Amino acid sequence: MAATFKLVYVMILLISLYHVAGNFEDISIECMFSIDCPQIKSNIFRFKCIEDRCKIEFIYQRKKYEI
């Protein structure tokens, strides 16, 4: 009986997490240019205007090693 409750509890948690994660796609900032997007101080990511929406772009580039 307790195992059934645990299973139901885990299923509810996973479904709710999936639902919340899906809602983040609906939240976006409209833009015309990349300057309209929020500016963040990061060397890894930045916001860029893609298809009239602010989307996060991965910009990190690893330094090349010299041999």
PDB file of N, CA, C and O in Angstrom:
ATOM      1  N   MET A   1       0.823  -1.189   0.000  1.00  0.00           N
ATOM      2  CA  MET A   1       0.000   0.000   0.000  1.00  0.00           C
ATOM      3  C   MET A   1       0.873   1.260   0.000  1.00  0.00           C
ATOM      4  O   MET A   1       0.605   2.212  -0.733  1.00  0.00           O
ATOM      5  N   ALA A   2       1.910   1.249   0.826  1.00  0.00           N
ATOM      6  CA  ALA A   2       2.799   2.411   0.888  1.00  0.00           C
ATOM      7  C   ALA A   2       3.551   2.589  -0.428  1.00  0.00           C
ATOM      8  O   ALA A   2       3.812   3.714  -0.854  1.00  0.00           O
ATOM      9  N   ALA A   3       3.896   1.478  -1.065  1.00  0.00           N
ATOM     10  CA  ALA A   3       4.598   1.561  -2.346  1.00  0.00           C
ATOM     11  C   ALA A   3       3.706   2.199  -3.409  1.00  0.00           C
ATOM     12  O   ALA A   3       4.191   2.942  -4.262  1.00  0.00           O
ATOM     13  N   THR A   4       2.418   1.916  -3.361  1.00  0.00           N
ATOM     14  CA  THR A   4       1.475   2.508  -4.312  1.00  0.00           C
ATOM     15  C   THR A   4       1.398   4.014  -4.109  1.00  0.00           C
ATOM     16  O   THR A   4       1.386   4.773  -5.078  1.00  0.00           O
ATOM     17  N   PHE A   5       1.345   4.449  -2.856  1.00  0.00           N
ATOM     18  CA  PHE A   5       1.297   5.880  -2.571  1.00  0.00           C
ATOM     19  C   PHE A   5       2.576   6.574  -3.035  1.00  0.00           C
ATOM     20  O   PHE A   5       2.526   7.685  -3.562  1.00  0.00           O
ATOM     21  N   LYS A   6       3.703   5.929  -2.840  1.00  0.00           N
ATOM     22  CA  LYS A   6       4.967   6.505  -3.287  1.00  0.00           C
ATOM     23  C   LYS A   6       4.993   6.635  -4.808  1.00  0.00           C
ATOM     24  O   LYS A   6       5.449   7.645  -5.344  1.00  0.00           O
ATOM     25  N   LEU A   7       4.504   5.610  -5.493  1.00  0.00           N
ATOM     26  CA  LEU A   7       4.467   5.641  -6.951  1.00  0.00           C
ATOM     27  C   LEU A   7       3.577   6.779  -7.444  1.00  0.00           C
ATOM     28  O   LEU A   7       3.958   7.525  -8.346  1.00  0.00           O
ATOM     29  N   VAL A   8       2.407   6.909  -6.859  1.00  0.00           N
ATOM     30  CA  VAL A   8       1.485   7.980  -7.254  1.00  0.00           C
ATOM     31  C   VAL A   8       2.108   9.343  -6.950  1.00  0.00           C
ATOM     32  O   VAL A   8       2.014  10.265  -7.760  1.00  0.00           O
ATOM     33  N   TYR A   9       2.736   9.468  -5.798  1.00  0.00           N
ATOM     34  CA  TYR A   9       3.380  10.720  -5.405  1.00  0.00           C
ATOM     35  C   TYR A   9       4.475  11.103  -6.397  1.00  0.00           C
ATOM     36  O   TYR A   9       4.556  12.261  -6.807  1.00  0.00           O
ATOM     37  N   VAL A  10       5.308  10.157  -6.782  1.00  0.00           N
ATOM     38  CA  VAL A  10       6.386  10.423  -7.740  1.00  0.00           C
ATOM     39  C   VAL A  10       5.816  10.785  -9.102  1.00  0.00           C
ATOM     40  O   VAL A  10       6.336  11.679  -9.770  1.00  0.00           O
ATOM     41  N   MET A  11       4.765  10.112  -9.520  1.00  0.00           N
ATOM     42  CA  MET A  11       4.148  10.424 -10.810  1.00  0.00           C
ATOM     43  C   MET A  11       3.589  11.840 -10.819  1.00  0.00           C
ATOM     44  O   MET A  11       3.742  12.560 -11.805  1.00  0.00           O
ATOM     45  N   ILE A  12       2.945  12.243  -9.734  1.00  0.00           N
ATOM     46  CA  ILE A  12       2.402  13.599  -9.649  1.00  0.00           C
ATOM     47  C   ILE A  12       3.527  14.624  -9.697  1.00  0.00           C
ATOM     48  O   ILE A  12       3.406  15.643 -10.377  1.00  0.00           O
ATOM     49  N   LEU A  13       4.618  14.367  -8.982  1.00  0.00           N
ATOM     50  CA  LEU A  13       5.752  15.295  -9.010  1.00  0.00           C
ATOM     51  C   LEU A  13       6.347  15.419 -10.405  1.00  0.00           C
ATOM     52  O   LEU A  13       6.624  16.527 -10.865  1.00  0.00           O
ATOM     53  N   LEU A  14       6.545  14.298 -11.078  1.00  0.00           N
ATOM     54  CA  LEU A  14       7.141  14.337 -12.413  1.00  0.00           C
ATOM     55  C   LEU A  14       6.237  15.037 -13.419  1.00  0.00           C
ATOM     56  O   LEU A  14       6.712  15.801 -14.259  1.00  0.00           O
ATOM     57  N   ILE A  15       4.952  14.780 -13.336  1.00  0.00           N
ATOM     58  CA  ILE A  15       4.014  15.435 -14.255  1.00  0.00           C
ATOM     59  C   ILE A  15       3.981  16.933 -13.998  1.00  0.00           C
ATOM     60  O   ILE A  15       3.948  17.721 -14.943  1.00  0.00           O
ATOM     61  N   SER A  16       3.990  17.337 -12.732  1.00  0.00           N
ATOM     62  CA  SER A  16       3.961  18.769 -12.427  1.00  0.00           C
ATOM     63  C   SER A  16       5.254  19.452 -12.868  1.00  0.00           C
ATOM     64  O   SER A  16       5.210  20.583 -13.352  1.00  0.00           O
ATOM     65  N   LEU A  17       6.406  18.793 -12.713  1.00  0.00           N
ATOM     66  CA  LEU A  17       7.665  19.371 -13.180  1.00  0.00           C
ATOM     67  C   LEU A  17       7.672  19.523 -14.699  1.00  0.00           C
ATOM     68  O   LEU A  17       8.156  20.527 -15.221  1.00  0.00           O
ATOM     69  N   TYR A  18       7.146  18.547 -15.397  1.00  0.00           N
ATOM     70  CA  TYR A  18       7.054  18.620 -16.854  1.00  0.00           C
ATOM     71  C   TYR A  18       6.143  19.775 -17.265  1.00  0.00           C
ATOM     72  O   TYR A  18       6.438  20.494 -18.220  1.00  0.00           O
ATOM     73  N   HIS A  19       5.041  19.948 -16.545  1.00  0.00           N
ATOM     74  CA  HIS A  19       4.092  21.020 -16.845  1.00  0.00           C
ATOM     75  C   HIS A  19       4.738  22.390 -16.626  1.00  0.00           C
ATOM     76  O   HIS A  19       4.580  23.288 -17.453  1.00  0.00           O
ATOM     77  N   VAL A  20       5.455  22.552 -15.533  1.00  0.00           N
ATOM     78  CA  VAL A  20       6.117  23.824 -15.237  1.00  0.00           C
ATOM     79  C   VAL A  20       7.207  24.106 -16.258  1.00  0.00           C
ATOM     80  O   VAL A  20       7.327  25.240 -16.721  1.00  0.00           O
ATOM     81  N   ALA A  21       7.995  23.120 -16.618  1.00  0.00           N
ATOM     82  CA  ALA A  21       9.063  23.309 -17.601  1.00  0.00           C
ATOM     83  C   ALA A  21       8.488  23.677 -18.962  1.00  0.00           C
ATOM     84  O   ALA A  21       9.098  24.453 -19.697  1.00  0.00           O
ATOM     85  N   GLY A  22       7.348  23.144 -19.305  1.00  0.00           N
ATOM     86  CA  GLY A  22       6.709  23.475 -20.569  1.00  0.00           C
ATOM     87  C   GLY A  22       6.198  24.896 -20.611  1.00  0.00           C
ATOM     88  O   GLY A  22       6.117  25.492 -21.685  1.00  0.00           O
ATOM     89  N   ASN A  23       5.850  25.450 -19.459  1.00  0.00           N
ATOM     90  CA  ASN A  23       5.330  26.811 -19.416  1.00  0.00           C
ATOM     91  C   ASN A  23       6.416  27.857 -19.616  1.00  0.00           C
ATOM     92  O   ASN A  23       6.097  28.998 -19.949  1.00  0.00           O
ATOM     93  N   PHE A  24       7.679  27.517 -19.428  1.00  0.00           N
ATOM     94  CA  PHE A  24       8.742  28.489 -19.608  1.00  0.00           C
ATOM     95  C   PHE A  24       8.925  28.861 -21.075  1.00  0.00           C
ATOM     96  O   PHE A  24       9.459  29.929 -21.372  1.00  0.00           O
ATOM     97  N   GLU A  25       8.497  28.011 -21.989  1.00  0.00           N
ATOM     98  CA  GLU A  25       8.591  28.343 -23.405  1.00  0.00           C
ATOM     99  C   GLU A  25       7.648  29.488 -23.753  1.00  0.00           C
ATOM    100  O   GLU A  25       7.921  30.254 -24.678  1.00  0.00           O
ATOM    101  N   ASP A  26       6.543  29.613 -23.022  1.00  0.00           N
ATOM    102  CA  ASP A  26       5.580  30.667 -23.299  1.00  0.00           C
ATOM    103  C   ASP A  26       6.061  32.027 -22.813  1.00  0.00           C
ATOM    104  O   ASP A  26       5.615  33.061 -23.311  1.00  0.00           O
ATOM    105  N   ILE A  27       6.966  32.032 -21.844  1.00  0.00           N
ATOM    106  CA  ILE A  27       7.467  33.280 -21.280  1.00  0.00           C
ATOM    107  C   ILE A  27       8.701  33.686 -22.068  1.00  0.00           C
ATOM    108  O   ILE A  27       9.765  33.082 -21.929  1.00  0.00           O
ATOM    109  N   SER A  28       8.555  34.698 -22.885  1.00  0.00           N
ATOM    110  CA  SER A  28       9.694  35.182 -23.650  1.00  0.00           C
ATOM    111  C   SER A  28       9.525  36.678 -23.879  1.00  0.00           C
ATOM    112  O   SER A  28       8.424  37.218 -23.770  1.00  0.00           O
ATOM    113  N   ILE A  29      10.609  37.320 -24.192  1.00  0.00           N
ATOM    114  CA  ILE A  29      10.623  38.760 -24.383  1.00  0.00           C
ATOM    115  C   ILE A  29      10.676  39.039 -25.879  1.00  0.00           C
ATOM    116  O   ILE A  29      11.519  38.500 -26.595  1.00  0.00           O
ATOM    117  N   GLU A  30       9.771  39.881 -26.333  1.00  0.00           N
ATOM    118  CA  GLU A  30       9.773  40.249 -27.740  1.00  0.00           C
ATOM    119  C   GLU A  30      10.879  41.262 -27.999  1.00  0.00           C
ATOM    120  O   GLU A  30      11.188  42.087 -27.139  1.00  0.00           O
ATOM    121  N   CYS A  31      11.471  41.196 -29.184  1.00  0.00           N
ATOM    122  CA  CYS A  31      12.562  42.111 -29.524  1.00  0.00           C
ATOM    123  C   CYS A  31      12.590  42.329 -31.028  1.00  0.00           C
ATOM    124  O   CYS A  31      12.003  41.575 -31.804  1.00  0.00           O
ATOM    125  N   MET A  32      13.291  43.387 -31.408  1.00  0.00           N
ATOM    126  CA  MET A  32      13.557  43.630 -32.823  1.00  0.00           C
ATOM    127  C   MET A  32      15.051  43.494 -33.103  1.00  0.00           C
ATOM    128  O   MET A  32      15.463  43.059 -34.179  1.00  0.00           O
ATOM    129  N   PHE A  33      15.857  43.880 -32.103  1.00  0.00           N
ATOM    130  CA  PHE A  33      17.311  43.808 -32.206  1.00  0.00           C
ATOM    131  C   PHE A  33      17.857  43.158 -30.945  1.00  0.00           C
ATOM    132  O   PHE A  33      17.157  43.078 -29.935  1.00  0.00           O
ATOM    133  N   SER A  34      19.080  42.700 -30.993  1.00  0.00           N
ATOM    134  CA  SER A  34      19.683  42.040 -29.832  1.00  0.00           C
ATOM    135  C   SER A  34      19.854  42.990 -28.650  1.00  0.00           C
ATOM    136  O   SER A  34      19.904  42.541 -27.505  1.00  0.00           O
ATOM    137  N   ILE A  35      19.942  44.274 -28.904  1.00  0.00           N
ATOM    138  CA  ILE A  35      20.088  45.251 -27.817  1.00  0.00           C
ATOM    139  C   ILE A  35      18.802  45.361 -26.995  1.00  0.00           C
ATOM    140  O   ILE A  35      18.841  45.833 -25.858  1.00  0.00           O
ATOM    141  N   ASP A  36      17.676  44.940 -27.543  1.00  0.00           N
ATOM    142  CA  ASP A  36      16.404  44.959 -26.818  1.00  0.00           C
ATOM    143  C   ASP A  36      16.334  43.862 -25.761  1.00  0.00           C
ATOM    144  O   ASP A  36      15.477  43.910 -24.879  1.00  0.00           O
ATOM    145  N   CYS A  37      17.205  42.898 -25.836  1.00  0.00           N
ATOM    146  CA  CYS A  37      17.202  41.771 -24.897  1.00  0.00           C
ATOM    147  C   CYS A  37      17.944  42.146 -23.615  1.00  0.00           C
ATOM    148  O   CYS A  37      18.773  43.056 -23.625  1.00  0.00           O
ATOM    149  N   PRO A  38      17.653  41.455 -22.513  1.00  0.00           N
ATOM    150  CA  PRO A  38      18.357  41.737 -21.253  1.00  0.00           C
ATOM    151  C   PRO A  38      19.855  41.491 -21.392  1.00  0.00           C
ATOM    152  O   PRO A  38      20.285  40.550 -22.060  1.00  0.00           O
ATOM    153  N   GLN A  39      20.631  42.340 -20.760  1.00  0.00           N
ATOM    154  CA  GLN A  39      22.083  42.203 -20.773  1.00  0.00           C
ATOM    155  C   GLN A  39      22.518  41.503 -19.493  1.00  0.00           C
ATOM    156  O   GLN A  39      22.147  41.925 -18.397  1.00  0.00           O
ATOM    157  N   ILE A  40      23.297  40.445 -19.624  1.00  0.00           N
ATOM    158  CA  ILE A  40      23.797  39.721 -18.459  1.00  0.00           C
ATOM    159  C   ILE A  40      25.319  39.705 -18.510  1.00  0.00           C
ATOM    160  O   ILE A  40      25.920  39.710 -19.584  1.00  0.00           O
ATOM    161  N   LYS A  41      25.920  39.685 -17.342  1.00  0.00           N
ATOM    162  CA  LYS A  41      27.386  39.643 -17.254  1.00  0.00           C
ATOM    163  C   LYS A  41      27.825  38.192 -17.161  1.00  0.00           C
ATOM    164  O   LYS A  41      28.009  37.652 -16.070  1.00  0.00           O
ATOM    165  N   SER A  42      27.988  37.577 -18.308  1.00  0.00           N
ATOM    166  CA  SER A  42      28.384  36.180 -18.360  1.00  0.00           C
ATOM    167  C   SER A  42      29.325  35.970 -19.536  1.00  0.00           C
ATOM    168  O   SER A  42      29.135  36.542 -20.609  1.00  0.00           O
ATOM    169  N   ASN A  43      30.327  35.155 -19.321  1.00  0.00           N
ATOM    170  CA  ASN A  43      31.239  34.806 -20.406  1.00  0.00           C
ATOM    171  C   ASN A  43      30.799  33.543 -21.126  1.00  0.00           C
ATOM    172  O   ASN A  43      31.452  33.102 -22.071  1.00  0.00           O
ATOM    173  N   ILE A  44      29.704  32.968 -20.684  1.00  0.00           N
ATOM    174  CA  ILE A  44      29.247  31.701 -21.238  1.00  0.00           C
ATOM    175  C   ILE A  44      27.990  31.880 -22.089  1.00  0.00           C
ATOM    176  O   ILE A  44      27.888  31.312 -23.177  1.00  0.00           O
ATOM    177  N   PHE A  45      27.040  32.664 -21.597  1.00  0.00           N
ATOM    178  CA  PHE A  45      25.771  32.846 -22.293  1.00  0.00           C
ATOM    179  C   PHE A  45      25.500  34.321 -22.536  1.00  0.00           C
ATOM    180  O   PHE A  45      26.046  35.187 -21.853  1.00  0.00           O
ATOM    181  N   ARG A  46      24.642  34.598 -23.527  1.00  0.00           N
ATOM    182  CA  ARG A  46      24.113  35.941 -23.741  1.00  0.00           C
ATOM    183  C   ARG A  46      22.755  35.807 -24.420  1.00  0.00           C
ATOM    184  O   ARG A  46      22.455  34.794 -25.051  1.00  0.00           O
ATOM    185  N   PHE A  47      21.955  36.835 -24.279  1.00  0.00           N
ATOM    186  CA  PHE A  47      20.674  36.861 -24.960  1.00  0.00           C
ATOM    187  C   PHE A  47      20.870  37.424 -26.353  1.00  0.00           C
ATOM    188  O   PHE A  47      21.643  38.359 -26.559  1.00  0.00           O
ATOM    189  N   LYS A  48      20.159  36.843 -27.306  1.00  0.00           N
ATOM    190  CA  LYS A  48      20.237  37.296 -28.683  1.00  0.00           C
ATOM    191  C   LYS A  48      18.834  37.271 -29.274  1.00  0.00           C
ATOM    192  O   LYS A  48      18.042  36.382 -28.960  1.00  0.00           O
ATOM    193  N   CYS A  49      18.529  38.230 -30.116  1.00  0.00           N
ATOM    194  CA  CYS A  49      17.212  38.308 -30.740  1.00  0.00           C
ATOM    195  C   CYS A  49      17.167  37.334 -31.920  1.00  0.00           C
ATOM    196  O   CYS A  49      17.823  37.544 -32.941  1.00  0.00           O
ATOM    197  N   ILE A  50      16.390  36.275 -31.762  1.00  0.00           N
ATOM    198  CA  ILE A  50      16.230  35.258 -32.799  1.00  0.00           C
ATOM    199  C   ILE A  50      14.738  35.066 -33.028  1.00  0.00           C
ATOM    200  O   ILE A  50      13.999  34.717 -32.108  1.00  0.00           O
ATOM    201  N   GLU A  51      14.303  35.296 -34.262  1.00  0.00           N
ATOM    202  CA  GLU A  51      12.897  35.164 -34.640  1.00  0.00           C
ATOM    203  C   GLU A  51      12.003  36.039 -33.762  1.00  0.00           C
ATOM    204  O   GLU A  51      10.951  35.594 -33.304  1.00  0.00           O
ATOM    205  N   ASP A  52      12.421  37.278 -33.531  1.00  0.00           N
ATOM    206  CA  ASP A  52      11.686  38.279 -32.751  1.00  0.00           C
ATOM    207  C   ASP A  52      11.458  37.883 -31.302  1.00  0.00           C
ATOM    208  O   ASP A  52      10.518  38.375 -30.677  1.00  0.00           O
ATOM    209  N   ARG A  53      12.285  37.015 -30.755  1.00  0.00           N
ATOM    210  CA  ARG A  53      12.236  36.609 -29.348  1.00  0.00           C
ATOM    211  C   ARG A  53      13.652  36.606 -28.798  1.00  0.00           C
ATOM    212  O   ARG A  53      14.602  36.278 -29.509  1.00  0.00           O
ATOM    213  N   CYS A  54      13.790  36.973 -27.526  1.00  0.00           N
ATOM    214  CA  CYS A  54      15.097  36.913 -26.870  1.00  0.00           C
ATOM    215  C   CYS A  54      15.365  35.475 -26.458  1.00  0.00           C
ATOM    216  O   CYS A  54      14.612  34.888 -25.681  1.00  0.00           O
ATOM    217  N   LYS A  55      16.432  34.922 -26.979  1.00  0.00           N
ATOM    218  CA  LYS A  55      16.804  33.549 -26.656  1.00  0.00           C
ATOM    219  C   LYS A  55      18.244  33.523 -26.180  1.00  0.00           C
ATOM    220  O   LYS A  55      19.057  34.358 -26.579  1.00  0.00           O
ATOM    221  N   ILE A  56      18.556  32.554 -25.320  1.00  0.00           N
ATOM    222  CA  ILE A  56      19.905  32.442 -24.781  1.00  0.00           C
ATOM    223  C   ILE A  56      20.794  31.738 -25.797  1.00  0.00           C
ATOM    224  O   ILE A  56      20.430  30.704 -26.358  1.00  0.00           O
ATOM    225  N   GLU A  57      21.969  32.323 -26.018  1.00  0.00           N
ATOM    226  CA  GLU A  57      22.930  31.764 -26.961  1.00  0.00           C
ATOM    227  C   GLU A  57      24.189  31.367 -26.193  1.00  0.00           C
ATOM    228  O   GLU A  57      24.654  32.113 -25.331  1.00  0.00           O
ATOM    229  N   PHE A  58      24.728  30.217 -26.499  1.00  0.00           N
ATOM    230  CA  PHE A  58      25.951  29.716 -25.874  1.00  0.00           C
ATOM    231  C   PHE A  58      27.135  30.331 -26.598  1.00  0.00           C
ATOM    232  O   PHE A  58      27.293  30.121 -27.801  1.00  0.00           O
ATOM    233  N   ILE A  59      27.980  31.096 -25.889  1.00  0.00           N
ATOM    234  CA  ILE A  59      29.082  31.799 -26.548  1.00  0.00           C
ATOM    235  C   ILE A  59      30.451  31.376 -26.051  1.00  0.00           C
ATOM    236  O   ILE A  59      31.462  31.863 -26.555  1.00  0.00           O
ATOM    237  N   TYR A  60      30.509  30.491 -25.086  1.00  0.00           N
ATOM    238  CA  TYR A  60      31.791  30.103 -24.496  1.00  0.00           C
ATOM    239  C   TYR A  60      32.640  29.359 -25.519  1.00  0.00           C
ATOM    240  O   TYR A  60      32.180  28.413 -26.159  1.00  0.00           O
ATOM    241  N   GLN A  61      33.864  29.794 -25.658  1.00  0.00           N
ATOM    242  CA  GLN A  61      34.804  29.096 -26.529  1.00  0.00           C
ATOM    243  C   GLN A  61      36.044  28.771 -25.722  1.00  0.00           C
ATOM    244  O   GLN A  61      36.638  29.647 -25.092  1.00  0.00           O
ATOM    245  N   ARG A  62      36.423  27.528 -25.746  1.00  0.00           N
ATOM    246  CA  ARG A  62      37.585  27.085 -24.984  1.00  0.00           C
ATOM    247  C   ARG A  62      38.862  27.577 -25.659  1.00  0.00           C
ATOM    248  O   ARG A  62      38.965  27.601 -26.885  1.00  0.00           O
ATOM    249  N   LYS A  63      39.823  27.963 -24.842  1.00  0.00           N
ATOM    250  CA  LYS A  63      41.101  28.412 -25.381  1.00  0.00           C
ATOM    251  C   LYS A  63      41.831  27.240 -26.021  1.00  0.00           C
ATOM    252  O   LYS A  63      41.799  26.120 -25.512  1.00  0.00           O
ATOM    253  N   LYS A  64      42.484  27.509 -27.135  1.00  0.00           N
ATOM    254  CA  LYS A  64      43.236  26.464 -27.819  1.00  0.00           C
ATOM    255  C   LYS A  64      44.559  26.243 -27.109  1.00  0.00           C
ATOM    256  O   LYS A  64      45.227  27.190 -26.692  1.00  0.00           O
ATOM    257  N   TYR A  65      44.919  24.999 -26.981  1.00  0.00           N
ATOM    258  CA  TYR A  65      46.169  24.648 -26.325  1.00  0.00           C
ATOM    259  C   TYR A  65      47.304  24.650 -27.337  1.00  0.00           C
ATOM    260  O   TYR A  65      47.163  24.164 -28.459  1.00  0.00           O
ATOM    261  N   GLU A  66      48.421  25.202 -26.917  1.00  0.00           N
ATOM    262  CA  GLU A  66      49.600  25.187 -27.774  1.00  0.00           C
ATOM    263  C   GLU A  66      50.506  24.046 -27.341  1.00  0.00           C
ATOM    264  O   GLU A  66      50.730  23.828 -26.150  1.00  0.00           O
ATOM    265  N   ILE A  67      51.015  23.338 -28.308  1.00  0.00           N
ATOM    266  CA  ILE A  67      51.890  22.198 -28.002  1.00  0.00           C
ATOM    267  C   ILE A  67      53.325  22.577 -28.267  1.00  0.00           C
ATOM    268  O   ILE A  67      54.225  21.760 -28.074  1.00  0.00           O
TER     269      ILE A  67
END
